[in-house]
Amino acid sequence: ALARPETAILRLSALGFPAWPIYLAGTLQLLAAALLLPRSTRVAAAAVIAAIATLKMGVEWAYREPMLALESLGQAALAIMVLVFETRRR
């Protein structure tokens, strides 16, 4: 979201929304990615990444951008795998 915010911001503005949710989602993704490293925060971080990636996938699919939706699906799948393996480990 932070690498290519222009398209997402234009989409939000066309719907009458401000741009700040894009920056918030990108910042949350980066923070959650950093929090994947410590074991104590791994499950929560993976849940945040999975949620954001799933929402992003829906938006990309709605705008008929299947390659970007597939990228988001991959991120969500990886985050869910982390969730599954971490909960089994405990």
PEHU-V427489 format. One record per backbone hydrogen bond with DSSP energy under -0.5 kcal/mol. CO is the residue of the C=O (numbers start at 1). NH is the residue of the N-H. If there is no record, write none. Layout:
# PEHU-V427489
co=CO nh=NH
co=CO nh=NH
This chain:
# PEHU-V427489
co=4 nh=8
co=5 nh=9
co=6 nh=10
co=7 nh=11
co=8 nh=12
co=9 nh=13
co=10 nh=14
co=11 nh=15
co=12 nh=15
co=12 nh=17
co=13 nh=16
co=19 nh=22
co=19 nh=23
co=20 nh=24
co=21 nh=25
co=22 nh=26
co=23 nh=27
co=24 nh=28
co=25 nh=29
co=26 nh=30
co=27 nh=31
co=28 nh=32
co=29 nh=33
co=30 nh=34
co=31 nh=35
co=33 nh=36
co=34 nh=37
co=38 nh=41
co=38 nh=42
co=39 nh=42
co=41 nh=45
co=42 nh=46
co=43 nh=47
co=44 nh=48
co=45 nh=49
co=46 nh=50
co=47 nh=51
co=48 nh=52
co=49 nh=53
co=50 nh=54
co=51 nh=55
co=52 nh=56
co=53 nh=57
co=54 nh=58
co=55 nh=59
co=56 nh=60
co=57 nh=61
co=58 nh=62
co=59 nh=63
co=60 nh=65
co=61 nh=64
co=65 nh=69
co=66 nh=70
co=67 nh=71
co=68 nh=72
co=69 nh=73
co=70 nh=74
co=71 nh=75
co=72 nh=76
co=73 nh=77
co=74 nh=78
co=75 nh=79
co=76 nh=80
co=77 nh=81
co=78 nh=82
co=79 nh=83
co=80 nh=84
co=81 nh=85
co=82 nh=86
co=83 nh=87
co=84 nh=88
co=85 nh=89
co=86 nh=90
